[in-house]
Amino acid sequence: MPFDPEQLEKSFAFDPAAVARLRATWTDLIVLVVWADLKSGTIGALPRLRKRVLEVGENLRSLLTDRRWIPHERERVKGAMAASLNLRNSLLQTDRAAKLISEGDEFASFETLYLGFRQQVLALIEQHEQQWAELLESLYHDDADED
């Protein structure tokens, strides 16, 4: 049984204002990790953090991409859930890298910006993951009803 088309569309309707805020905050964050005065006692911590922040941006872009080109609705939802999982993993790796940064004139700005960004990303992920999970669950309930 196919998904409810309205529910499917709603699950991929990302709030444009939230997406714009995330993009702007991520841009500010990448500028900070590349150009700001941040320091760590661990060799290689800043390059690792830069790589992780870039990876978060790439995974966020992947999550928000238009999936209407995927012909099977179930695969569209599964792909979005996989992108969400990748973004969560990327955030976790960034958290680990960020914990190594503890000094610098702009450390407080970085910390505040990163924690706010992280919270916004997780709120977006959780909202849509719930909708995708309900869609997939509806397939199994419909199959059980037919038996």
Phi, psi and omega in degrees: 000131182287164177292157171293117185302323181292318179293322178297311179300318180298323182293337179256007180272089179283136180298117183300325179292319179294319179296318179297319178296317179297317178298314181295317181292318178298319178299315177298321181294316181293323176297317179299312184289338179271318190250342186283165176275089177239144183222156178215151175276357182256127179296133177084002183293318181293314176300323178296318178297317178301315179299317182292320179294320176298318179298320177300316178298319179295318180288327175295317178299319179297319179297320186275356184295152178287124183252012182295343180288342179281118188291328183265122184301318181299318179292327177298314181291316180298322178296320178293320178294323177295319177296322178295317178297318177299320179294318177299315179298318179297320177297319179298316178296323178291321176304313180298318179292322182292330179295340180278347179267124185218002184218176177114155182298332183250018180299315181298319178297316178299311183300314180297314182295315181296314181296322176294317178299313180302317180296318179296317180297313181296323178297317179296313181301310185299320179299311185282326177300320179299316180295318180293321178296319178296321177297312180296321179297324180296330177295319182286325177292321179294321178294322180290324179295327182286338182286000000 
